[in-house]
Amino acid sequence: MGAWWQRRWFKSSPTLHKTTPTHRPKTSPTLLLVERTKSRPLASGILTPTQGVGFLGFQLLLGLPILLQLNNLSQILGVFSLLLVFSYPLMKRFTYWPQAYLGLVFNWGALIGWAAMKGTIDPAIILPLYTAGICWTLVYDTIYAHQDKEDDVKVGVKSTALRFGDSTKPWISGFGAACIANLALSGYNADLAWPYYPFLAAASAHLAWQVSTVDLSDRLDCNRKFVSNKWFGALIFGGILCGRLVS
């Protein structure tokens, strides 16, 4: 539950962070120049930066009681995750690999969740799981970034979509393969029973379908493929659940 709240909170916090008074005195020129984001509340001026910071504080307060219910290790990991969360919005200014950094942030919940359940970290299980999550993020968020690549060039920000260019499909194919391999290793080390692996095979086929059919020059198709990752996640969740129930 703590990881779920962390993920929901993070979806709005980077945009708020990028438009705080320290970074954007009024509205955000960057968001205004990107077609897909120019109608967002802060970019369009519906909300002021002060109101945005207030909303961020409200979300932090909502998450605090959940964090305090967890054990000490989980609390430490939760607090440390804020460093990653608040530094992520800066990454597009300095590196062509912000999607990799996003993977570090988004999948931190795997560490918190395991620590909350077990009170410790098992590297043989969690490190492959965390690595798989990072590789998955590199696949879906690179596809997502192709929606904005023309605007990103105008604005002067960076992404793996720009870094990979015409070689995007070979790159994300490699990350997809690494994702599946690490999920298999994590499941094996966690002693998940046989039902886990048919689900993993189905998830692998879904990821292969995404990569092979996505039209990286079509914003709508990029968005469709990005959204379809909910089925990849559902398949992995189903595999873990069934594999654990049978074992």
N, C-alpha and C positions, 0 to 999 in steps of 0.2 A: 504493500500500500504506500509506503514511504517513497519507493522508487517511482510509483505511478504519479504521485503528487509532484515529485521533483520534475518529471517529464512534462506534465501539464504546465507547471509554472515556467519552465524553461522556454516553452514555445512562445511566450509573450515577453519574457524578460530581456532578450537581446535587443529587440526593437526599442524597448523602453530605455535600455542602457545607451543605445546609440544616439538617442535624442535627449539625453539629460543636458542641463545647462552647460556642463563642462565640455560637451562635444558639439552640441548644436544650439546656438543661442535662441532660435525661434523654431521654425519647422526644419525638417531634415532635407537639405538639398539632395543628398544621395538618394533617399527614398522617393523624392519627387521626380528625379530623373529616370527612375526605373518604372517602366510602364505598369508592371504587375503590382507595385507597392505604393503607387502615388495616391491611391484612395484610402490608405490606412489612416486610422484616426489621428496619429501624431503627424504624419506627413501632410495630411490634408488640412490640419489646423483645427479639427474638431476637438481634440484634446491638447492642452498646453503641456510643455515639458514638466511643469510642476505637478500637474494632475497625473501625468504618467509616472513620476517618481512616487507619488502618493499611492497609486494603484500597485506599484511594485512592492512598496512597504506593506500594503495590506496582504498581498499574496505571501510575503515572507512570514507575516504573523500567522497566517492560516497554516503554513507548513511547520512552524515551530512546535506546536503541541504534538504533532505526529513524530517529529524527530526525537523529542524528549521521551517518548514512550519506548524507544529502541535502546539496545544495549550500548555500552560505552564505545566499542569499536565502530558500531554503525553511526553513532553520533559524530565521532571524529571524521569518519569518511564523508558524512553528510556535510559537515562544515568545510572540509577541504574541497568538496565539489564546487562550492561557491567561488573559489578562486578560478576554477576552470570556466564556470558559467560567465563570470564578469569579464574575463579576459577574451573569451571567444569572439565577441563583436569586433575586436581590433584586428583579428587575424587576416581578414580580407585586405587590409592595408599593407601587410608585410610579407605575406606568403601566398604562393599559388596552391597551397595545400590546406585551406581552411576546412575542407570537408574531412580531412584526417583529424584535425583538432576537434571538430564537431563529434567525430566518432569517440574520441576520448571522453567528451562531456556526456553525450547522450547515453552511453553504455556504462557509465559509472554506477548506475542503478543496479547492475549485476553484482558489483562488489558489495554495495550496501545491502541488497536483498539477501545474499548468501551470509554475510556477517550477521544480519538480523536473525536469521534462522539457526545458524550454527554457532555463532559467537566467535568464529575464527575465519580465516581465509585458507582454502585448500588450493594451492597454486596449480596442481595437476588438473583440476576441474575448472577453476575460475579463470585462469590465464588464457586457455584456449577459447573459453566462452566469451571473454572480454575481447580477445583478438578477432573472433568471428563477428562480433557486433561492430567493431571498428571497420572491418572489411565490408560488411553489409552497408554501413553508412556511406562508405566511399562509393558503393554502387548506386544506391538510390539518390544520394544527394548530388552526385555528379550529373545524373540524369536530370534532376531538378534544376541544377545550375545552368543547364543548357537553355532553359527558358529565358534567362536574363543575360546571355553572353554578349549580345550586341550592346545592351545598356551598360553592362559592366565595363566594357572597353571605353565607352564614352565617359563614364564616371571615374575610371581609373582604379577600380578594385579588381581583386584577383580571385581565381577559382580553379578547381581541377578541370572544369569544362574548358577553360582557356588554356590551361597547361597541356592537356591531352590533345585538344583540337580534333583533327581527323583520325587520330589514333585512340579515340575514347573507347570504342568497343573492345579492342584488344586489352586495354588497361582494365576496364571494369569486368571483363571476362576473367582476368587473372585474380582480381579481388573477389569475385564471386566464387571461384574455385577455392581460394584460400578460406573464405567464409565457410563453405560446406565442409572442407577438410577439418577445420578447427572445431566445428560443431560435432562432427563424427568423433574426434578425439576426446572432446569434453564429455560426450555421452558415454563413450567407452570407459573413460576413467571414473565416471559417476555410476557405473554398473547399471545403466539403463537397459531394460529388457528389449527383446527383438522388435516390438511394435514401434519403437522410436525410429528405426531405420527406414521402413517404408514411408513414414511421414517425411523423413529427411530427404529421401529420394524424390518425393513429390515436390518438396520445397526447392530442391535443386533444379527440377524440370521447370518450375515456375520462374526461377531466376534466369535460367537459360532462355526461356521464352521472352522475358523482358528485354534482355540484352540483344537478342537476335532480331527482335521486331521493332524496337523503338526507333522512331524517326527523330533524330537529334536536331533536325532543322524545323520541326513542327512543335511549337510550344504546347499545343493542346495534347498531342500524343505524349510528350515528355511528362506532362502533368498526370495523364491517365496511367502511365507506367509507374510513376512515383506513388500514386494513390494505391495502385494494385499491390504494393508491398504489405498492405494489411493482411493479404492472404498468405504471403510468405510467413509473416509473423504468426498467424493463426495456425499454420501447419507445424511450425516449430513448437509452439506451445502445446498443440495437440499431441505431438510426438513425445514431448517430455512428460506430459500428463499420463498418457497411455503406457509409456515405457516404465514409469515409476509405479503405476498401479499394478502392472503385471509382475514387476520384480518384487 
